[in-house]
Amino acid sequence: IMSILAKIAEIENEMNRTQKNKATAHHLGLLKARLAKLRRELITPKGGTGGGTGEGFDVAKTGDARIGFVGFPSVGKSTLLSNLAGVYSEVAAYEFTTLTTVPGVIRYKGAKIQLLDLPGIIEGAKDGKGRGRQVIAVARTCNLILIVLDVLKPLGHKKLIEHELEGFGIRLNKQPPNIGYKKKDKGGINFTATCAQSELDVETVKTILAEYKIHNADITLRGDVTADDLIDVVEGNRVYIPCIFVLNKIDQISIEELDVIYKVPHCVPISAHHRWNFDDLLEKMWDYLQLVRIYTKPKGQLPDYTSPVVLPTMYTSVEDFCLKIHKNLIKEFKYALVWGSSVKHNPQKVGKDHVLDDEDVIQLVKK
């Protein structure tokens, strides 16, 4: 049998040879779907579970968030990691697992943030070479990815790394496509588009779905979406992760060049060696992580501002807060008193569905 890699190369070649226009959109959609299926086979071996982690390779998730660092060997990634961990680290926890080290956990604005080196993702990991597969499984669990680039040759590297990560179903700085998709048992393909489509029509949508052996489904396109978007939704295993491009070695360029870099979206220029601009980097990391800090106040005492309970922006209800502390806490929960921007009065009595804001103070009252 022709190897998966050979098949992928063949399809990519055919896509490159095909002119992009209305007449070929249909054919290109089909090729893209085939490509996506082959790529999935590479990352998840047949018979395995989705995103299977390797034997003994899973870094224990400690702290409130996890940041993965990716970069070519010579860009100063390790210097950046050790200097960040050195300056802000409170735990020099070197957890050696079979494949990777955790350079450390840093404490920033009261949150514990795990820094992870993701070695060997670049060039060929998505083709299942080496240990790439396990590293990818970990990369997909990160809350933020930092791509470290050499400021003197950033664009080529940036494209390569983005391409690799995309190949593993990691979508950087993107929102999930606005597509409603529901499989059914019968009734054929029910297709609706709420606005004009520049790339997809009923036929192309049906072709892509047929490639996945899906013949009964409701599909609603709520924006001008692409074939790639549709494939992402059907594959259903994509992860959407924010990403910052860290341009290192700015000590080697002029001020004028630096001004230009500052205008590039999602970019932070630094010098890992001289520890320049780390504040900016940390501030942007904090913005992109979107964490919410909740301070606890024991009855009759002042709030503890040193160790907040840190929650992801999507899950900040009082119930989420209780679960983060201990799963049995919610059983004893009667109500909570909250001070801060999420309430109208300070304090205000709230139930478990109340949604908390950053830096709110909470006191739990048990049954």
N, C-alpha and C positions, 0 to 999 in steps of 0.2 A: 504494500500500500504506500502511496505517495505520502511522505511525512507531512505533518500539519504545517510545519514551517514552509515547506515547498509550496503547499496549497495557498498559504497566506501570501507568499511572494508573488505567486501567479495572479491572484486576484488583485493585489496592489498594482501590479504591472498593467493589468487590463484597465483598472480604474484610471491610471495615469494616462493611458492611451486614449481614453474616451473623452470626447469633447463634452463640456457641460452645457446643455441647453434643454429646452422643453422636451424635445424628442427623446433624449437619452435619460431623462430624470428617472423614468421608470426602471430602466436597466441598471442604473447606478444604485438605486434604492435596493434592488435585489442583491447586487454585489456587496453592498454595505452590510446587509443582514447576514449574508454568508460569512463575511469577514468577522463580524461580531461573534457568531457562533463558534468559529474556529479559535478565536482568541480566548473565548471562555474555556474551551477544551484544554488549552495550554495551561491556564492558571488553575483550573480545578480538574484534576485528573479524573478520568471516567470512574464512576462508582464511588468517588469520594464525596464528601459533603462540600457545600459551598465554601470557598476560600479556606480550604483545609490548612490548618497550621501544621508545621512539621513536628516531628517527635521532640518533645521537650523544649520547643521553642515558642515560648509565649512569655513576654515580659510581664510580670505582675503589674497591674495598673495601680499605681499609688498616686496619691494626690488628687487634685481637683481637675486637672486637664493634662493632656499629653501633646507635646509638640515634636514632630518628626523632622529631622534635618537631612536634606538630600543635597549632594553636590559631587562634582568630579574630585578625584583625589588631590589635585594641587591647588584648590581654590581657598584653602585656609579654613575649611570646615571644622577640623579638629581644634585648631587654635581658638576659633570662635566658641565652640562648645566648652572647651576647658576654661576659657576666660569668663564666659557667662557663669558657668557653674562655680568657678573660683570666686567671683565677686559676690554673687547673690546666693550661693549655696548655703543651706543650713544643715544639709545632710550629705556627707560625702559617701553616699551609699553606692558602692560599686557593686552592682548585682551582676555577676557574670553568669550568663546562660551559655548554652552551647554556641550561640552564634553572634550574640551582640552584647554590647555593654551599655549600661545606662550611665551616661556621664554624670548625671546627678539630678537632684530635685532642687529647683530654686524656689525661693519664697518671694513673691512680688505682690504688693498691696494686700498682704494677708492670705493670698492663695498659694497652695503648693502646686508647682507646675513641673511636670516630669519632662526632661529633655532626652530625646532618643536619637541615637545615630542610626540612620537607615543605610547600612552599607550595601554597595553592589546592586542598587536598583537599576543603575544606569546601563543602557545599551545591552539588551539581550536578556534582561531578567524577565521581561514579559513574554519572551520566547521560551521560558521555562529553563533557561540556562542556570547552572550553578545553584546557589541557595536562594536565588531571587524570589522563588515562590513564597517561602516562609516570611521573608522580609516584607513582601507585599501585604501578606495577611496582617502584619503589624501596622504597616503604613495606613491601611484602611481603617484602623481604629483610632488614628490621630484626630485631635480636634483642630489642629492647625498644622500646615506643612510649611517649612521654611526651605526655600531653594537657594542655596548659597552659590553665588556666581562670582567669577573674577571680572572686575570692572573693565579690564582691558579687552576681554573677549566674551562679553556676556551673551550676545544674542544667539549665537550658534548653540551654546550650551543650554540656554533657556529653552529653545525649541526642542532640542533632543530630550531633555528631561520631561518637559510637558507631554511630549509625544509618548514617552515611556509610561508615565503615570496615567494618561488617558487610556492607553492600551490595557491597563489593569482595572478599568472601570472606575478610576478616581477622577472626578470632575472638579477642577480648581476654580474657585471664585465664581461658581455658577449656582443658579437656583434650579431645582428640578423643573423639567419642562412642564408647561401648563397644558397638560393633556389628560383628559379623563379616559380611563381604560378599564373596561369591565368584561371579563370573560363570561360566556353564557353556555348553556347546553345546546340551545337551538336558536333559530331566528336569523342566521346569517350575520353579515357584517352591517351594523347600523352606524352610518357615518354622518357626523355633523361637524361643520366648521363655523365658528362664530365670526370669523373675519376672512378676508381674502387670503389665499395661500399662494406663495410664490414658488413653492417647491413640491408640495404634496397634492395629489388629487386622489379620488376614490380608487382608481386603478392601482396607483403606486402603493397606497395604503394596503389594499387587498393583497398585492404581490408580496409585500414585506411580511404581512401576517401569515400568508400561505406558506412562506419559507419556514415559519415557526409552527406549521401545521395548526394554525388557529383559523377556524372558519366561522366561528360564532362569537361576536363580541360587540360591545358598544364602544365607539371611539368618538371622543369630542375634542376637537382642536380649538383651544381657547386663545390662540395667538398665532402669529405667523411662524410655524415651526418647521423643522427640517426632518429629513429622513433619519438622521442621526438621533434627533430627539425622540422620535417614535421608537427607534430600536432600543434606546436607553430605557424607555418606559416598559417595553415588552420584556427586555432582559431582566429588569427589575432588581438587579444587584449592584446598581451604581451607588457610589457614595459621593456626597457633595461636601467638599472640604475647603475652607478658606486657605489662602496661600499668600505668603509674602516673599518677594524676591529680594534677597539680601546681596547687595553689590559690595563685595569686599575689596580691600587694597586701594581705598580712595586716596591714600598718601602718595599714590603714583600718578595722579591726574591733576589737571589745573582747576582753579576755582570756576572758570567758565564751563568746563565740562561737568563739574559737579552741579551747577545750576540747572543744566539740561536734565541730568539724571533725576533731580528732585521732582521734576514734572511727570515722570513716568508713573503710571498707576501701580499700586501694590508694591512699590519699590522702596527700600531703605538703604542708602549708602552708608557703609561703615569702614573702619579699619579694625579688624580683629586683633591684629598685632599691637596697635597703639591704644586699643580700647576706645576708639573715637566713636561718638554717636550711639553708644549703647542705650542711652536714655531714650532716644528717639525710637530705637528698635523695640525696646521693652514696652514703650507706650503703645506702639502700633500692634505688637503682639497682644497686648491687653485688649485693645479695641476689637481685634479680629476674633479673639476667643469668646467675647460676649459673655462674660461671667457675671453672676449676681452674688454680692456678698450680703449675708444676713447675720446680724449680731444677736447673740442670745443674752437675755437678761434674767438671771435667777431672781426669784421673788425677794424684794427688799434689798437688792444689791444693785450696783451700777452695771451697765452693760459691759460685756467683755469685748473690747475693741481689738484685742490682739489676735484672736483666732476665730474669724468668721466661719460660718457654714457656707460653703461656696456651691452654687447651683448653676447649671447651664440655663441660658435665657429661656429656652422652650419649656423648662420644667421648674417653675418657681412658685407653685401654689403652696399653701401651708402644709398640705398633705405631702407634697414632694419634700418639703423641709423636714417633716417628721421622719419620712422613710430614709432620708440620707443619714439621720442620726441613729435610728434603730427601727427595724421593721415592726416591732411590737408597740412602738410608741403610739401609733394611731389608734390602737384599741383602747388606750386609756384617755384619749384626747377628749376634752370637754369643749373648750374654746381657747382662743389665743388673744393676747393683747398686743397690738402692733402700734409702733411709733414710726413715722417716716412718710415718704412721699406717696405711698400707695393708699393711704387712708386720709379721710377728711378731718377727723378729730384725733388728737394725740392724748392718751392712747385710744384706740378704737377696738371694740370687741369684734372678732371675726371668726368665721367658721373655717372648715378645712379646705374649702374651694377658693378662698381669698387668694389673689395673686400678689406676691410680694415684689417690691422694687429693690434696686441696688441700695445697699446700706440701710435698709430698714432694721429696726430693733424689734425683737419678738420675745414675748414671755408666754410660755405654755401653761395652761391651767388644766390639770388632770381631773378625771371623774372622781 
